């Protein structure tokens, strides 16, 4: 989006992001509009399949000024994992830009709360956020596997993605034969990959 010139006063800026877990972009947009944020100050990102588009967040971070507040439906919209979210919230605080969530179990507003209060509220959100991140990772792995299945021959998915998908299938109770069929990894190799505590890479095709 092309944002209007930034006025001198602090603004509420909206951000919405969806992934492959069937989240509703419109639901997030409606929540942002309800608190008075116009469409021209709402930035969005959408992930389709294995493609990640973060242009909206990049544009938002360029546009935001000290005194502004970034408003999101839930705090996990700001990153793809917990570390990303925490790092971004910290960086924004350094720039004197607040973050406000609307629908978390304990909604926060870093522009108003002290450091101790923020830390407490973030800790209360961790469990809920991690569940969301786990669901997104599972959906992403399935999207990669589905894309690989449309090709003849060896799967084209990145080796690390195939191993992650195999581990997700195992956690869901799939048999070794079913995992091998869905990922293209030989059963003789699956034992090693699935029982390894460290991430491994398949040999290059």
RAFEN-V418571 format. One record per pair of residues at least 4 apart in sequence whose C-alpha atoms are under 7 Angstrom apart, sorted by the first residue. I is the first residue (numbers start at 0). J is the second residue. Records with the same first field share a line. If there is no record, write none. Layout:
BEGIN
I=J, J
END
This chain:
BEGIN
0=42
2=39, 40
3=39
9=66, 67
10=67, 68
11=36, 67, 68, 69, 70
12=36, 40, 41, 68, 69, 70
13=31, 36, 40, 41, 42, 69, 70, 71
14=41, 42, 43, 69, 70, 71
15=24, 27, 28, 42, 43, 44, 71, 76
16=24, 43, 44, 45, 76
17=22, 23, 24, 44, 45, 46
18=22, 45, 46, 47, 135
19=46, 47, 48, 135, 138, 139
20=134, 135, 138
23=27
24=28
25=29
26=30
27=31, 72
28=32
29=33
30=34, 72
31=35, 36
32=36, 37
36=40
37=41
42=55, 56, 59
43=55
44=52, 53, 54, 55
45=52
46=50, 51, 52
48=139, 142, 143
49=139, 142, 143
53=57
54=58
55=59
56=60
57=61
58=62
59=63
63=67
64=96
65=94, 95, 96
66=95, 96
67=96, 97
68=96, 97, 98, 99, 110
69=97, 98, 99
70=98, 99, 100
71=76, 99, 100, 101
72=100, 101, 102
73=100, 101, 102, 103
74=100
75=84, 128
77=84
78=83, 84
79=83, 132
80=84, 132
81=85
82=86
83=87
84=88
85=89
86=90
87=91
88=92, 98
89=93
90=94
91=95, 96, 97
92=96, 97
97=108, 109, 110
98=108, 109, 110
99=107, 108, 109
100=106, 107, 108
101=106
102=106
104=124
105=120
107=120
108=112
109=117
112=116, 117
113=117
114=118
115=119
116=120
117=121
118=122
119=123
120=124
121=125
124=128
125=129
126=130
127=131
128=132
129=133
130=134
131=135
132=136
133=137
134=138
135=139
136=140
137=141, 167
138=142
139=143
140=144, 160, 163, 164
141=145, 164
142=146
143=147, 156
144=148, 156, 182
145=149
147=154, 155, 156
148=154
150=154
153=183
154=183
156=160, 161
157=161
158=162, 200, 201
159=163, 200
160=164
161=165, 182
162=166, 192
163=167
164=168
165=169, 178, 182
166=170, 193
167=171
168=172, 173, 178
169=173
173=177, 178
174=178
175=179, 186
176=180, 186
177=181
178=182
179=183, 184, 185, 186
184=188, 189
185=189
186=190
188=192
189=193
190=194
191=195
192=199
END
